[in-house]
Amino acid sequence: MAVACVFVMRPAAACGGGGVTTSTSGGVVADSQRVVLALRDVGTEDERTEIIAQVGVPAAGEAYGVLIPVPGEPTIDPEPVSIEDLDELDRATAPQVTVVTPIDDGGGSGSGCGCGSADDDSAGAADSADANVIVSAPVNLGPATVVVLQADDPAALTDWLDANGFAIPAEHEALVASYVDAGHSFIALKRSDDAPSDGPSSLGLHYTLAGDHRQLSLAFARLGAAPSVAFTVFVTALAYVTPDPTFKALTLYDLDPVLLQQSYRKAVAQAVSKAGAHAFVIESTLSSPLMAALSSDFRALLGYTGSPANVTTRLTTVVAASALDSDVRLDGSALVVPSKRTIDAADTPSRISGASTALLALVFAARAWRRRRSAGGSSARYSEQSTTSTS
């Protein structure tokens, strides 16, 4: 599963990955995505995967669309998941990096998801006259309308998308076509006629797939992505998970301590790049008692009621868009991993250059300060700052 938002305009580019968007580059780009994959009723005839993707809805008058490839025929929930529930899940699972330093050092960055466009050319939904594309009845999610597309011919799908205002750049048509087969569908979302006019919002798009589908279509997220894209994924199942063997599993202790003091996202991006751009940082593993802050409905959706109860693994990656070249399954077996890390800034290695030069000078100054205090018979007084970091 991956979200790609596609402009409702011509000419246009598509944007991949969901997330923060901008109109200054002449088109929408996305640099982050937040996704929940929850496996339910394992080993029974009702086994299924509940999937939630946070999708941003720009202000009324701004045309936009979202395209999501899915491995099967999804059932769309007409009731979006509360963004407050997603935020609470984010807070409950967020890793913590504590920097022990005599310097007041800020840190941490937010994670969100959404798709949007600044172009004003909204097209209404058109009926498909092509028998090669099957279009479900539309589902109204308030600010957005959703349909499910099934196609066995890439050209027919491209024609339908074009007729309905979803413009796919010619250079990405082959990528979209690679997801067209008998086992795949597409979720197509666009602005509803009665979308609110009081500014941007977002919704938690919830849909269900029969069977185990804990996977991300990372390659599809190349469509219109920002230079780098962050994915934060919450997987709930009967056991903690890792990426499949084609991707490396990292932890907080694989992140560069100098970069961690500057930017959590940069630290993750560097570690992933060093692993050949095929890696995820397993940020935390949480069991049922630690998820008590979630609403009862959300806990039930994630499988935190009944017996046996699910557990959650939080994974993050930050990848250059050009390196989004393969999909990944998140169904390996994981042990409990660290969700906290403490860094002593004064003991940070000095092998840094460029933008880190100023920080290096401050670290050296801190060391000299410690020595002077020690010489005077007093110990350095350190402040401890705990920052919750997300990508």
ABEGO torsion letter per residue (X at the ends): XBBBBBBBBOBBBBBBGEEBBBAAAGBBBBABBBBBBBBBGBGBAABBBBBBBBBBBBBBGBBBBBBBBBBEBBBBBABBBBAAAAAAAAAAABBBBBBBBABBBBBEBBBBBEBBBABBBBBBBBBBABAABBBBBBBBAGABBBBBBBBABAAAAAAAAAAAGBBBBAAAAAAAAAABBAABBBBBBBBBAABBAAEBBBBBBBBBBBEBBBBBBAAAAABGBBABBBBBBBBBBABBBBBBAABBBBBAAABBAAAAAABAAAAAAAAAAAAGGBBBBBABBBBAAAAAABBAAAAAAAGABEOBBBBBBBBBBBBBAAABABBBBBABBBBBBBABBBBBAAABBABBBEAAAAAAAAAAAAAAAAAAAAAAGBBBBBBBBBBBBBX
